[in-house]
């Protein structure tokens, strides 16, 4: 993704263990990237971009906390689809 973009000092110093977003000539990471994504999405997601008013340090601490504990938000199993949904799957090619 970043191959064809001009490199700048902001992007060189960015933590690549988080989400990265290019917007115009700026590179955003962590919570700033997430709020930039929300800003580009349609309503109702666009509404969540208002979190940008919170200082970046606080947002990034929350981002890091969620990233460390993200497995809590995942299901511990792979759900088996009911027959109605299963009919949408391709059985063989």
BALUMZA-446372 format. One record per atom (N, C-alpha, C): residue number from 1; atom name; z, y, x. Coordinates in Angstrom, 1 decimal, always signed. Last residue first. Layout:
<nodes>
NODE,nr,atom,Z,Y,X
NODE,NUM,CA,Z,Y,X
...
</nodes>
This chain:
<nodes>
NODE,nr,atom,Z,Y,X
NODE,93,N,-6.5,-26.2,-16.8
NODE,93,CA,-7.6,-25.3,-16.5
NODE,93,C,-8.9,-26.1,-16.5
NODE,92,N,-4.1,-26.5,-19.5
NODE,92,CA,-4.8,-27.0,-18.3
NODE,92,C,-6.0,-26.2,-18.1
NODE,91,N,-2.5,-24.8,-21.1
NODE,91,CA,-2.1,-26.2,-20.8
NODE,91,C,-2.8,-26.7,-19.6
NODE,90,N,-1.4,-21.6,-21.2
NODE,90,CA,-2.6,-22.4,-20.9
NODE,90,C,-2.1,-23.8,-20.4
NODE,89,N,+0.7,-20.4,-23.8
NODE,89,CA,+0.5,-20.9,-22.4
NODE,89,C,-0.7,-21.7,-22.3
NODE,88,N,+1.1,-20.1,-26.5
NODE,88,CA,+0.4,-19.0,-25.8
NODE,88,C,+0.1,-19.4,-24.4
NODE,87,N,+2.8,-22.1,-27.4
NODE,87,CA,+1.4,-22.2,-27.8
NODE,87,C,+0.5,-21.1,-27.1
NODE,86,N,+5.3,-21.2,-26.7
NODE,86,CA,+4.7,-22.2,-25.8
NODE,86,C,+3.2,-22.3,-26.1
NODE,85,N,+6.0,-19.6,-28.8
NODE,85,CA,+5.7,-18.9,-27.6
NODE,85,C,+4.9,-19.9,-26.6
NODE,84,N,+6.5,-21.6,-30.7
NODE,84,CA,+5.6,-20.5,-31.0
NODE,84,C,+5.1,-19.8,-29.8
NODE,83,N,+8.3,-23.4,-29.5
NODE,83,CA,+7.0,-23.8,-29.7
NODE,83,C,+6.0,-22.7,-30.0
NODE,82,N,+10.2,-21.5,-27.0
NODE,82,CA,+10.1,-22.2,-28.3
NODE,82,C,+8.6,-22.5,-28.5
NODE,81,N,+10.6,-22.1,-23.4
NODE,81,CA,+10.1,-21.3,-24.6
NODE,81,C,+10.0,-22.2,-25.9
NODE,80,N,+13.6,-22.3,-21.7
NODE,80,CA,+12.5,-23.1,-22.2
NODE,80,C,+11.9,-22.4,-23.4
NODE,79,N,+14.6,-20.1,-19.0
NODE,79,CA,+14.6,-20.5,-20.4
NODE,79,C,+13.4,-21.3,-20.8
NODE,78,N,+16.2,-20.9,-16.2
NODE,78,CA,+14.8,-20.6,-16.6
NODE,78,C,+14.7,-21.0,-18.1
NODE,77,N,+19.4,-19.5,-15.3
NODE,77,CA,+18.5,-20.6,-15.7
NODE,77,C,+17.1,-20.1,-16.1
NODE,76,N,+21.0,-17.4,-15.1
NODE,76,CA,+21.2,-18.5,-14.1
NODE,76,C,+20.3,-19.6,-14.4
NODE,75,N,+19.5,-14.2,-15.4
NODE,75,CA,+19.9,-15.4,-16.0
NODE,75,C,+20.0,-16.5,-15.0
NODE,74,N,+20.8,-11.3,-13.7
NODE,74,CA,+19.8,-12.3,-13.9
NODE,74,C,+20.4,-13.5,-14.6
NODE,73,N,+22.9,-9.6,-13.2
NODE,73,CA,+22.0,-9.2,-14.3
NODE,73,C,+20.9,-10.3,-14.6
NODE,72,N,+24.0,-10.6,-10.9
NODE,72,CA,+24.8,-10.6,-12.1
NODE,72,C,+23.9,-10.4,-13.4
NODE,71,N,+22.2,-10.0,-9.0
NODE,71,CA,+22.2,-11.4,-9.5
NODE,71,C,+23.1,-11.5,-10.7
NODE,70,N,+22.8,-7.4,-8.1
NODE,70,CA,+21.7,-7.6,-9.1
NODE,70,C,+21.7,-9.0,-9.7
NODE,69,N,+24.6,-6.3,-6.4
NODE,69,CA,+25.1,-7.2,-7.5
NODE,69,C,+24.0,-7.5,-8.5
NODE,68,N,+23.2,-4.7,-4.6
NODE,68,CA,+24.1,-5.7,-4.1
NODE,68,C,+24.4,-6.7,-5.1
NODE,67,N,+21.9,-2.9,-6.5
NODE,67,CA,+21.1,-3.8,-5.6
NODE,67,C,+21.9,-5.0,-5.1
NODE,66,N,+24.1,-1.6,-7.6
NODE,66,CA,+23.3,-2.4,-8.4
NODE,66,C,+22.5,-3.4,-7.6
NODE,65,N,+24.9,-0.2,-5.2
NODE,65,CA,+25.8,-1.1,-5.9
NODE,65,C,+25.1,-2.1,-6.8
NODE,64,N,+22.6,+1.3,-4.6
NODE,64,CA,+23.1,+0.3,-3.7
NODE,64,C,+24.0,-0.7,-4.3
NODE,63,N,+22.6,+3.0,-6.9
NODE,63,CA,+21.5,+2.1,-6.6
NODE,63,C,+21.9,+1.0,-5.7
NODE,62,N,+25.1,+4.4,-6.5
NODE,62,CA,+24.9,+3.5,-7.7
NODE,62,C,+23.8,+2.5,-7.5
NODE,61,N,+24.3,+5.7,-4.1
NODE,61,CA,+25.5,+4.8,-4.1
NODE,61,C,+25.4,+3.8,-5.3
NODE,60,N,+22.2,+7.2,-5.1
NODE,60,CA,+21.9,+6.2,-4.1
NODE,60,C,+23.1,+5.2,-4.0
NODE,59,N,+23.6,+9.0,-6.8
NODE,59,CA,+22.6,+8.1,-7.3
NODE,59,C,+22.3,+6.9,-6.4
NODE,58,N,+25.1,+10.4,-4.8
NODE,58,CA,+25.8,+9.6,-5.9
NODE,58,C,+24.8,+8.6,-6.5
NODE,57,N,+23.1,+11.5,-3.3
NODE,57,CA,+24.1,+10.7,-2.7
NODE,57,C,+24.7,+9.8,-3.7
NODE,56,N,+21.7,+13.2,-5.1
NODE,56,CA,+21.0,+11.9,-4.6
NODE,56,C,+22.0,+11.0,-3.9
NODE,55,N,+23.4,+14.4,-8.0
NODE,55,CA,+23.1,+14.5,-6.6
NODE,55,C,+22.6,+13.1,-6.0
NODE,54,N,+21.6,+14.4,-11.1
NODE,54,CA,+22.8,+13.9,-10.4
NODE,54,C,+22.4,+14.0,-8.9
NODE,53,N,+19.1,+14.9,-12.0
NODE,53,CA,+20.0,+16.1,-11.9
NODE,53,C,+21.3,+15.7,-11.2
NODE,52,N,+17.8,+12.5,-12.4
NODE,52,CA,+17.5,+13.3,-11.1
NODE,52,C,+18.5,+14.5,-10.9
NODE,51,N,+18.2,+11.6,-14.8
NODE,51,CA,+19.2,+11.2,-13.9
NODE,51,C,+19.0,+11.9,-12.5
NODE,50,N,+15.9,+12.0,-16.3
NODE,50,CA,+16.9,+13.1,-16.3
NODE,50,C,+18.1,+12.8,-15.3
NODE,49,N,+14.4,+9.8,-16.5
NODE,49,CA,+14.2,+10.6,-15.3
NODE,49,C,+15.2,+11.8,-15.2
NODE,48,N,+14.8,+8.7,-19.0
NODE,48,CA,+15.7,+8.3,-17.9
NODE,48,C,+15.5,+9.1,-16.6
NODE,47,N,+12.6,+9.5,-20.5
NODE,47,CA,+13.9,+10.1,-20.7
NODE,47,C,+14.9,+9.9,-19.6
NODE,46,N,+10.6,+7.7,-19.9
NODE,46,CA,+10.5,+9.0,-19.3
NODE,46,C,+11.9,+9.7,-19.4
NODE,45,N,+11.1,+5.6,-21.7
NODE,45,CA,+11.5,+5.4,-20.4
NODE,45,C,+11.5,+6.8,-19.6
NODE,44,N,+10.1,+5.8,-24.3
NODE,44,CA,+11.4,+6.4,-24.1
NODE,44,C,+11.8,+6.3,-22.6
NODE,43,N,+7.4,+7.8,-23.0
NODE,43,CA,+8.6,+7.8,-23.7
NODE,43,C,+8.9,+6.4,-24.3
NODE,42,N,+5.8,+6.3,-20.0
NODE,42,CA,+5.8,+7.0,-21.3
NODE,42,C,+7.2,+7.0,-21.9
NODE,41,N,+6.5,+7.1,-16.5
NODE,41,CA,+6.3,+6.2,-17.6
NODE,41,C,+6.3,+6.9,-18.9
NODE,40,N,+7.0,+9.0,-14.6
NODE,40,CA,+5.6,+8.6,-14.8
NODE,40,C,+5.4,+7.7,-16.0
NODE,39,N,+9.8,+9.0,-14.5
NODE,39,CA,+9.1,+10.3,-14.9
NODE,39,C,+7.6,+10.0,-15.2
NODE,38,N,+10.4,+6.5,-13.5
NODE,38,CA,+10.7,+6.8,-14.9
NODE,38,C,+9.9,+8.0,-15.4
NODE,37,N,+9.5,+6.9,-10.8
NODE,37,CA,+8.8,+5.9,-11.7
NODE,37,C,+9.1,+6.2,-13.1
NODE,36,N,+11.4,+8.8,-10.0
NODE,36,CA,+10.0,+9.2,-10.0
NODE,36,C,+9.2,+8.2,-10.9
NODE,35,N,+13.7,+7.3,-10.2
NODE,35,CA,+13.6,+8.4,-11.1
NODE,35,C,+12.1,+8.9,-11.2
NODE,34,N,+13.1,+5.5,-8.1
NODE,34,CA,+13.3,+5.0,-9.5
NODE,34,C,+13.1,+6.1,-10.5
NODE,33,N,+13.1,+7.1,-5.9
NODE,33,CA,+11.9,+6.4,-6.3
NODE,33,C,+12.0,+5.9,-7.7
NODE,32,N,+15.7,+8.0,-5.9
NODE,32,CA,+14.7,+9.0,-6.1
NODE,32,C,+13.3,+8.3,-6.5
NODE,31,N,+17.1,+5.6,-5.3
NODE,31,CA,+17.2,+6.2,-6.6
NODE,31,C,+16.1,+7.3,-6.9
NODE,30,N,+14.9,+4.4,-2.8
NODE,30,CA,+16.1,+4.2,-3.6
NODE,30,C,+16.0,+4.9,-5.0
NODE,29,N,+12.5,+7.0,-1.8
NODE,29,CA,+13.1,+5.6,-1.8
NODE,29,C,+14.3,+5.6,-2.6
NODE,28,N,+9.3,+8.6,-1.6
NODE,28,CA,+10.6,+8.5,-2.2
NODE,28,C,+11.2,+7.1,-2.0
NODE,27,N,+7.2,+10.7,+0.0
NODE,27,CA,+7.6,+9.3,-0.1
NODE,27,C,+9.0,+9.3,-0.5
NODE,26,N,+4.6,+13.1,-0.9
NODE,26,CA,+6.0,+12.7,-0.6
NODE,26,C,+6.2,+11.2,-0.8
NODE,25,N,+2.2,+13.9,-1.7
NODE,25,CA,+2.3,+13.8,-0.3
NODE,25,C,+3.8,+13.4,+0.1
NODE,24,N,+2.0,+12.3,-4.7
NODE,24,CA,+1.3,+13.3,-3.9
NODE,24,C,+1.5,+13.1,-2.4
NODE,23,N,+4.3,+9.9,-4.2
NODE,23,CA,+3.9,+10.8,-5.2
NODE,23,C,+3.3,+12.0,-4.5
NODE,22,N,+5.1,+6.6,-3.5
NODE,22,CA,+4.4,+7.8,-3.0
NODE,22,C,+4.0,+8.6,-4.2
NODE,21,N,+8.1,+4.8,-3.3
NODE,21,CA,+7.1,+5.4,-4.2
NODE,21,C,+6.5,+6.6,-3.5
NODE,20,N,+9.9,+1.8,-2.6
NODE,20,CA,+9.2,+3.0,-2.1
NODE,20,C,+8.2,+3.5,-3.1
NODE,19,N,+13.0,+0.1,-2.9
NODE,19,CA,+11.7,+0.4,-3.5
NODE,19,C,+11.2,+1.7,-2.9
NODE,18,N,+14.3,-1.0,+0.3
NODE,18,CA,+14.4,-0.5,-1.1
NODE,18,C,+13.0,-0.3,-1.6
NODE,17,N,+14.0,-1.5,+2.9
NODE,17,CA,+14.6,-2.6,+2.1
NODE,17,C,+14.8,-2.1,+0.6
NODE,16,N,+13.1,+0.6,+4.4
NODE,16,CA,+12.1,-0.2,+3.7
NODE,16,C,+12.7,-1.4,+2.9
NODE,15,N,+14.3,+3.8,+4.4
NODE,15,CA,+14.8,+2.4,+4.4
NODE,15,C,+13.8,+1.5,+3.7
NODE,14,N,+12.4,+6.2,+6.2
NODE,14,CA,+12.8,+5.6,+5.0
NODE,14,C,+13.3,+4.2,+5.1
NODE,13,N,+11.2,+7.4,+8.3
NODE,13,CA,+12.7,+7.3,+8.4
NODE,13,C,+13.2,+6.6,+7.1
NODE,12,N,+8.6,+7.5,+7.7
NODE,12,CA,+8.9,+6.8,+8.9
NODE,12,C,+10.4,+6.5,+8.9
NODE,11,N,+8.5,+9.3,+5.5
NODE,11,CA,+8.3,+7.9,+5.3
NODE,11,C,+8.6,+7.0,+6.5
NODE,10,N,+9.0,+11.7,+6.8
NODE,10,CA,+9.9,+11.3,+5.7
NODE,10,C,+9.7,+9.8,+5.6
NODE,9,N,+7.0,+12.1,+8.7
NODE,9,CA,+8.3,+11.8,+9.2
NODE,9,C,+9.2,+11.3,+8.1
NODE,8,N,+4.1,+10.3,+7.6
NODE,8,CA,+4.8,+11.5,+7.8
NODE,8,C,+6.2,+11.2,+8.2
NODE,7,N,+0.8,+9.1,+7.5
NODE,7,CA,+2.2,+8.9,+7.8
NODE,7,C,+2.8,+10.2,+8.0
NODE,6,N,-1.5,+8.9,+4.8
NODE,6,CA,-1.1,+9.6,+6.0
NODE,6,C,+0.4,+9.4,+6.3
NODE,5,N,-2.4,+5.7,+3.6
NODE,5,CA,-1.7,+6.9,+3.4
NODE,5,C,-1.4,+7.6,+4.7
NODE,4,N,-3.4,+3.1,+3.9
NODE,4,CA,-4.3,+4.2,+3.8
NODE,4,C,-3.7,+5.6,+3.6
NODE,3,N,-1.0,+1.6,+3.9
NODE,3,CA,-1.9,+1.5,+5.0
NODE,3,C,-2.8,+2.7,+5.0
NODE,2,N,+0.8,+1.3,+1.9
NODE,2,CA,+0.9,+2.5,+2.7
NODE,2,C,-0.1,+2.6,+3.8
NODE,1,N,+0.0,-1.2,+0.8
NODE,1,CA,+0.0,+0.0,+0.0
NODE,1,C,+0.0,+1.3,+0.8
</nodes>
